[in-house]
Amino acid sequence: MVNHMEYEHLITTIKKRREMLQVTQVVLAELAGVSVRQLKQFESGKGNPTLQTLTKIGNALGMELTFQVKRTDTNT
């Protein structure tokens, strides 16, 4: 499960990048090949996008998204 703070940071980073590039949600959704609804839900923190969707959005913004997998069970 993704840490809530990390997810919020991801949302903020993507939204700030979109705004910096002066790209609307409609244009970004079109460039990324995702629905406007998906993008709006993600940016509002209500969506649950797949890694594929996040990658598409990141690519459209010229960002490389990297994901780290961590083991949380230290007992084994």
N, CA, C and O atoms as CSV, one atom per row, in Angstrom:
chain,resi,resn,atom,element,x,y,z
A,1,MET,N,N,0.838,-1.178,0.000
A,1,MET,CA,C,0.000,0.000,0.000
A,1,MET,C,C,0.883,1.242,0.000
A,1,MET,O,O,1.909,1.284,0.679
A,2,VAL,N,N,0.482,2.243,-0.759
A,2,VAL,CA,C,1.246,3.474,-0.861
A,2,VAL,C,C,0.991,4.332,0.369
A,2,VAL,O,O,-0.151,4.513,0.792
A,3,ASN,N,N,2.052,4.848,0.927
A,3,ASN,CA,C,1.970,5.754,2.054
A,3,ASN,C,C,1.172,6.996,1.640
A,3,ASN,O,O,1.404,7.551,0.566
A,4,HIS,N,N,0.252,7.423,2.471
A,4,HIS,CA,C,-0.603,8.564,2.149
A,4,HIS,C,C,0.212,9.823,1.849
A,4,HIS,O,O,-0.105,10.555,0.912
A,5,MET,N,N,1.246,10.075,2.626
A,5,MET,CA,C,2.077,11.266,2.410
A,5,MET,C,C,2.790,11.195,1.062
A,5,MET,O,O,2.912,12.202,0.364
A,6,GLU,N,N,3.255,10.016,0.706
A,6,GLU,CA,C,3.934,9.849,-0.581
A,6,GLU,C,C,2.960,10.067,-1.732
A,6,GLU,O,O,3.316,10.675,-2.741
A,7,TYR,N,N,1.739,9.576,-1.585
A,7,TYR,CA,C,0.721,9.748,-2.616
A,7,TYR,C,C,0.363,11.221,-2.771
A,7,TYR,O,O,0.231,11.714,-3.891
A,8,GLU,N,N,0.207,11.921,-1.655
A,8,GLU,CA,C,-0.079,13.354,-1.703
A,8,GLU,C,C,1.060,14.107,-2.396
A,8,GLU,O,O,0.820,15.035,-3.169
A,9,HIS,N,N,2.286,13.705,-2.118
A,9,HIS,CA,C,3.449,14.337,-2.757
A,9,HIS,C,C,3.417,14.101,-4.273
A,9,HIS,O,O,3.714,15.007,-5.051
A,10,LEU,N,N,3.064,12.904,-4.678
A,10,LEU,CA,C,2.963,12.583,-6.098
A,10,LEU,C,C,1.900,13.449,-6.767
A,10,LEU,O,O,2.136,14.007,-7.839
A,11,ILE,N,N,0.745,13.562,-6.145
A,11,ILE,CA,C,-0.333,14.392,-6.683
A,11,ILE,C,C,0.136,15.843,-6.826
A,11,ILE,O,O,-0.040,16.458,-7.877
A,12,THR,N,N,0.720,16.372,-5.785
A,12,THR,CA,C,1.188,17.765,-5.785
A,12,THR,C,C,2.247,17.993,-6.854
A,12,THR,O,O,2.209,19.003,-7.557
A,13,THR,N,N,3.186,17.071,-6.983
A,13,THR,CA,C,4.264,17.205,-7.961
A,13,THR,C,C,3.715,17.227,-9.381
A,13,THR,O,O,4.118,18.060,-10.192
A,14,ILE,N,N,2.817,16.334,-9.677
A,14,ILE,CA,C,2.242,16.270,-11.023
A,14,ILE,C,C,1.397,17.510,-11.299
A,14,ILE,O,O,1.482,18.084,-12.385
A,15,LYS,N,N,0.602,17.921,-10.351
A,15,LYS,CA,C,-0.241,19.099,-10.540
A,15,LYS,C,C,0.608,20.360,-10.743
A,15,LYS,O,O,0.311,21.171,-11.619
A,16,LYS,N,N,1.655,20.524,-9.939
A,16,LYS,CA,C,2.536,21.690,-10.068
A,16,LYS,C,C,3.232,21.699,-11.428
A,16,LYS,O,O,3.375,22.751,-12.050
A,17,ARG,N,N,3.659,20.533,-11.883
A,17,ARG,CA,C,4.317,20.440,-13.198
A,17,ARG,C,C,3.332,20.844,-14.302
A,17,ARG,O,O,3.694,21.589,-15.212
A,18,ARG,N,N,2.100,20.359,-14.223
A,18,ARG,CA,C,1.082,20.705,-15.214
A,18,ARG,C,C,0.841,22.211,-15.225
A,18,ARG,O,O,0.768,22.827,-16.289
A,19,GLU,N,N,0.719,22.792,-14.053
A,19,GLU,CA,C,0.470,24.230,-13.950
A,19,GLU,C,C,1.673,25.037,-14.426
A,19,GLU,O,O,1.509,26.074,-15.069
A,20,MET,N,N,2.881,24.570,-14.114
A,20,MET,CA,C,4.089,25.250,-14.561
A,20,MET,C,C,4.152,25.299,-16.088
A,20,MET,O,O,4.565,26.300,-16.672
A,21,LEU,N,N,3.735,24.202,-16.725
A,21,LEU,CA,C,3.732,24.135,-18.182
A,21,LEU,C,C,2.513,24.825,-18.790
A,21,LEU,O,O,2.373,24.896,-20.011
A,22,GLN,N,N,1.639,25.330,-17.930
A,22,GLN,CA,C,0.416,26.018,-18.346
A,22,GLN,C,C,-0.442,25.130,-19.255
A,22,GLN,O,O,-0.918,25.549,-20.310
A,23,VAL,N,N,-0.613,23.901,-18.801
A,23,VAL,CA,C,-1.409,22.913,-19.519
A,23,VAL,C,C,-2.678,22.669,-18.704
A,23,VAL,O,O,-2.613,22.436,-17.497
A,24,THR,N,N,-3.822,22.723,-19.367
A,24,THR,CA,C,-5.077,22.462,-18.674
A,24,THR,C,C,-5.248,20.962,-18.450
A,24,THR,O,O,-4.564,20.148,-19.069
A,25,GLN,N,N,-6.157,20.618,-17.568
A,25,GLN,CA,C,-6.451,19.209,-17.337
A,25,GLN,C,C,-6.973,18.549,-18.602
A,25,GLN,O,O,-6.655,17.392,-18.875
A,26,VAL,N,N,-7.766,19.268,-19.371
A,26,VAL,CA,C,-8.326,18.720,-20.609
A,26,VAL,C,C,-7.210,18.400,-21.599
A,26,VAL,O,O,-7.197,17.324,-22.198
A,27,VAL,N,N,-6.285,19.323,-21.767
A,27,VAL,CA,C,-5.182,19.108,-22.702
A,27,VAL,C,C,-4.277,17.980,-22.214
A,27,VAL,O,O,-3.882,17.122,-23.004
A,28,LEU,N,N,-3.945,17.970,-20.927
A,28,LEU,CA,C,-3.089,16.914,-20.398
A,28,LEU,C,C,-3.741,15.547,-20.564
A,28,LEU,O,O,-3.079,14.583,-20.949
A,29,ALA,N,N,-5.023,15.463,-20.278
A,29,ALA,CA,C,-5.721,14.187,-20.434
A,29,ALA,C,C,-5.625,13.698,-21.878
A,29,ALA,O,O,-5.395,12.515,-22.127
A,30,GLU,N,N,-5.800,14.610,-22.816
A,30,GLU,CA,C,-5.707,14.251,-24.230
A,30,GLU,C,C,-4.290,13.797,-24.583
A,30,GLU,O,O,-4.111,12.776,-25.247
A,31,LEU,N,N,-3.296,14.546,-24.145
A,31,LEU,CA,C,-1.901,14.194,-24.423
A,31,LEU,C,C,-1.516,12.849,-23.816
A,31,LEU,O,O,-0.757,12.081,-24.408
A,32,ALA,N,N,-2.046,12.577,-22.635
A,32,ALA,CA,C,-1.692,11.351,-21.916
A,32,ALA,C,C,-2.530,10.154,-22.353
A,32,ALA,O,O,-2.177,9.008,-22.072
A,33,GLY,N,N,-3.632,10.417,-23.036
A,33,GLY,CA,C,-4.507,9.323,-23.443
A,33,GLY,C,C,-5.323,8.761,-22.289
A,33,GLY,O,O,-5.605,7.564,-22.234
A,34,VAL,N,N,-5.697,9.643,-21.369
A,34,VAL,CA,C,-6.552,9.245,-20.251
A,34,VAL,C,C,-7.778,10.142,-20.263
A,34,VAL,O,O,-7.788,11.170,-20.940
A,35,SER,N,N,-8.797,9.767,-19.531
A,35,SER,CA,C,-9.998,10.599,-19.502
A,35,SER,C,C,-9.787,11.805,-18.589
A,35,SER,O,O,-8.999,11.765,-17.644
A,36,VAL,N,N,-10.506,12.862,-18.898
A,36,VAL,CA,C,-10.458,14.063,-18.065
A,36,VAL,C,C,-10.930,13.713,-16.661
A,36,VAL,O,O,-10.383,14.205,-15.674
A,37,ARG,N,N,-11.935,12.874,-16.576
A,37,ARG,CA,C,-12.453,12.463,-15.266
A,37,ARG,C,C,-11.365,11.782,-14.434
A,37,ARG,O,O,-11.213,12.077,-13.248
A,38,GLN,N,N,-10.609,10.872,-15.054
A,38,GLN,CA,C,-9.525,10.192,-14.336
A,38,GLN,C,C,-8.529,11.198,-13.794
A,38,GLN,O,O,-8.123,11.123,-12.634
A,39,LEU,N,N,-8.136,12.143,-14.643
A,39,LEU,CA,C,-7.140,13.131,-14.238
A,39,LEU,C,C,-7.664,14.019,-13.112
A,39,LEU,O,O,-6.951,14.286,-12.145
A,40,LYS,N,N,-8.898,14.473,-13.236
A,40,LYS,CA,C,-9.474,15.323,-12.186
A,40,LYS,C,C,-9.593,14.571,-10.867
A,40,LYS,O,O,-9.319,15.130,-9.805
A,41,GLN,N,N,-9.997,13.317,-10.928
A,41,GLN,CA,C,-10.100,12.527,-9.697
A,41,GLN,C,C,-8.729,12.340,-9.065
A,41,GLN,O,O,-8.585,12.441,-7.847
A,42,PHE,N,N,-7.725,12.067,-9.885
A,42,PHE,CA,C,-6.373,11.895,-9.363
A,42,PHE,C,C,-5.889,13.176,-8.690
A,42,PHE,O,O,-5.408,13.143,-7.557
A,43,GLU,N,N,-6.019,14.312,-9.393
A,43,GLU,CA,C,-5.521,15.567,-8.841
A,43,GLU,C,C,-6.281,15.998,-7.578
A,43,GLU,O,O,-5.744,16.740,-6.755
A,44,SER,N,N,-7.502,15.543,-7.431
A,44,SER,CA,C,-8.267,15.889,-6.226
A,44,SER,C,C,-8.044,14.889,-5.099
A,44,SER,O,O,-8.566,15.061,-3.998
A,45,GLY,N,N,-7.265,13.842,-5.377
A,45,GLY,CA,C,-6.976,12.834,-4.364
A,45,GLY,C,C,-8.065,11.798,-4.210
A,45,GLY,O,O,-8.023,10.994,-3.279
A,46,LYS,N,N,-9.047,11.798,-5.107
A,46,LYS,CA,C,-10.163,10.868,-5.013
A,46,LYS,C,C,-9.999,9.649,-5.911
A,46,LYS,O,O,-10.680,8.640,-5.728
A,47,GLY,N,N,-9.109,9.743,-6.868
A,47,GLY,CA,C,-8.938,8.643,-7.807
A,47,GLY,C,C,-7.931,7.625,-7.323
A,47,GLY,O,O,-7.207,7.850,-6.353
A,48,ASN,N,N,-7.900,6.521,-8.005
A,48,ASN,CA,C,-6.949,5.453,-7.706
A,48,ASN,C,C,-6.367,4.962,-9.030
A,48,ASN,O,O,-6.685,3.865,-9.488
A,49,PRO,N,N,-5.502,5.795,-9.648
A,49,PRO,CA,C,-5.002,5.450,-10.978
A,49,PRO,C,C,-4.049,4.257,-10.944
A,49,PRO,O,O,-3.374,4.002,-9.947
A,50,THR,N,N,-4.019,3.550,-12.044
A,50,THR,CA,C,-3.082,2.443,-12.179
A,50,THR,C,C,-1.682,2.997,-12.429
A,50,THR,O,O,-1.520,4.175,-12.748
A,51,LEU,N,N,-0.685,2.148,-12.283
A,51,LEU,CA,C,0.681,2.571,-12.600
A,51,LEU,C,C,0.786,2.971,-14.062
A,51,LEU,O,O,1.521,3.898,-14.404
A,52,GLN,N,N,0.060,2.282,-14.918
A,52,GLN,CA,C,0.069,2.609,-16.344
A,52,GLN,C,C,-0.475,4.022,-16.573
A,52,GLN,O,O,0.093,4.785,-17.355
A,53,THR,N,N,-1.554,4.368,-15.905
A,53,THR,CA,C,-2.135,5.708,-16.038
A,53,THR,C,C,-1.174,6.769,-15.510
A,53,THR,O,O,-0.991,7.808,-16.144
A,54,LEU,N,N,-0.569,6.519,-14.368
A,54,LEU,CA,C,0.397,7.466,-13.814
A,54,LEU,C,C,1.583,7.660,-14.739
A,54,LEU,O,O,2.082,8.774,-14.896
A,55,THR,N,N,2.031,6.579,-15.349
A,55,THR,CA,C,3.150,6.656,-16.287
A,55,THR,C,C,2.775,7.479,-17.509
A,55,THR,O,O,3.579,8.281,-17.984
A,56,LYS,N,N,1.575,7.293,-18.020
A,56,LYS,CA,C,1.103,8.069,-19.168
A,56,LYS,C,C,1.072,9.562,-18.838
A,56,LYS,O,O,1.511,10.390,-19.637
A,57,ILE,N,N,0.560,9.892,-17.678
A,57,ILE,CA,C,0.487,11.295,-17.258
A,57,ILE,C,C,1.888,11.870,-17.103
A,57,ILE,O,O,2.175,12.967,-17.581
A,58,GLY,N,N,2.752,11.126,-16.435
A,58,GLY,CA,C,4.136,11.574,-16.261
A,58,GLY,C,C,4.843,11.778,-17.590
A,58,GLY,O,O,5.524,12.785,-17.783
A,59,ASN,N,N,4.688,10.843,-18.498
A,59,ASN,CA,C,5.321,10.961,-19.819
A,59,ASN,C,C,4.821,12.195,-20.565
A,59,ASN,O,O,5.605,12.906,-21.193
A,60,ALA,N,N,3.528,12.443,-20.494
A,60,ALA,CA,C,2.954,13.603,-21.180
A,60,ALA,C,C,3.500,14.915,-20.614
A,60,ALA,O,O,3.544,15.928,-21.313
A,61,LEU,N,N,3.911,14.891,-19.355
A,61,LEU,CA,C,4.476,16.081,-18.711
A,61,LEU,C,C,5.997,16.130,-18.797
A,61,LEU,O,O,6.625,17.043,-18.262
A,62,GLY,N,N,6.589,15.143,-19.473
A,62,GLY,CA,C,8.048,15.098,-19.587
A,62,GLY,C,C,8.725,14.687,-18.298
A,62,GLY,O,O,9.860,15.079,-18.027
A,63,MET,N,N,8.023,13.894,-17.505
A,63,MET,CA,C,8.555,13.440,-16.218
A,63,MET,C,C,8.820,11.941,-16.271
A,63,MET,O,O,8.120,11.195,-16.955
A,64,GLU,N,N,9.824,11.525,-15.552
A,64,GLU,CA,C,10.070,10.092,-15.381
A,64,GLU,C,C,9.619,9.724,-13.981
A,64,GLU,O,O,10.189,10.185,-12.992
A,65,LEU,N,N,8.596,8.891,-13.904
A,65,LEU,CA,C,8.116,8.454,-12.605
A,65,LEU,C,C,8.798,7.144,-12.260
A,65,LEU,O,O,8.822,6.214,-13.066
A,66,THR,N,N,9.345,7.077,-11.075
A,66,THR,CA,C,9.969,5.842,-10.616
A,66,THR,C,C,9.234,5.379,-9.366
A,66,THR,O,O,8.757,6.185,-8.567
A,67,PHE,N,N,9.157,4.090,-9.221
A,67,PHE,CA,C,8.432,3.507,-8.096
A,67,PHE,C,C,9.369,2.580,-7.352
A,67,PHE,O,O,10.140,1.835,-7.957
A,68,GLN,N,N,9.293,2.633,-6.046
A,68,GLN,CA,C,10.150,1.817,-5.205
A,68,GLN,C,C,9.291,0.798,-4.463
A,68,GLN,O,O,8.283,1.136,-3.843
A,69,VAL,N,N,9.716,-0.433,-4.544
A,69,VAL,CA,C,9.014,-1.499,-3.841
A,69,VAL,C,C,9.805,-1.813,-2.577
A,69,VAL,O,O,11.006,-2.078,-2.627
A,70,LYS,N,N,9.117,-1.780,-1.457
A,70,LYS,CA,C,9.769,-2.033,-0.182
A,70,LYS,C,C,9.098,-3.209,0.505
A,70,LYS,O,O,7.891,-3.418,0.383
A,71,ARG,N,N,9.873,-3.941,1.202
A,71,ARG,CA,C,9.351,-5.033,2.023
A,71,ARG,C,C,8.961,-4.450,3.364
A,71,ARG,O,O,9.780,-3.821,4.033
A,72,THR,N,N,7.708,-4.655,3.764
A,72,THR,CA,C,7.239,-4.099,5.027
A,72,THR,C,C,7.268,-5.102,6.166
A,72,THR,O,O,7.263,-4.712,7.334
A,73,ASP,N,N,7.298,-6.370,5.849
A,73,ASP,CA,C,7.336,-7.422,6.879
A,73,ASP,C,C,8.789,-7.729,7.216
A,73,ASP,O,O,9.493,-8.348,6.418
A,74,THR,N,N,9.233,-7.313,8.363
A,74,THR,CA,C,10.630,-7.527,8.757
A,74,THR,C,C,10.808,-8.793,9.580
A,74,THR,O,O,11.918,-9.086,10.024
A,75,ASN,N,N,9.732,-9.551,9.793
A,75,ASN,CA,C,9.809,-10.757,10.618
A,75,ASN,C,C,10.280,-11.983,9.862
A,75,ASN,O,O,10.609,-12.992,10.486
A,76,THR,N,N,10.324,-11.933,8.540
A,76,THR,CA,C,10.745,-13.116,7.782
A,76,THR,C,C,12.023,-12.893,7.048
A,76,THR,O,O,12.508,-13.795,6.365
